[in-house]
Amino acid sequence: MLRNPPQTKSQRKSPCMPTPVALRVKKRRDAMRAAGLRPLQIWVPDTRSPNFAKEARRQSLLVAKADSGDDELVGLLESSAALIPGWTE
């Protein structure tokens, strides 16, 4: 007969005692707050979505069409791209 039966993971850890990972995260968050920063959650498009590529292409074509009529902008973009090695090759 076993004196100390095996414990599950949840039985081994007390809910009052933080894990080492939780302590590291808390320390990092406290340091960031002390530096004058605050946490911020943002939602971004899901690039894994089946519709993402189609929608991104649709939007980029709209932007390209709108920008193609602005000769000054086109000139600026082309001269800027020429400064980046390998960009125009």
Secondary structure, DSSP 8 states (H G I E B T S, - for coil): --SS----HHHHS-TTS--HHHHHHHHHHHHHHHTT----------TTSTTHHHHHHHHHHHHHHHHHT-HHHHHHHHHHHHTSTTS--
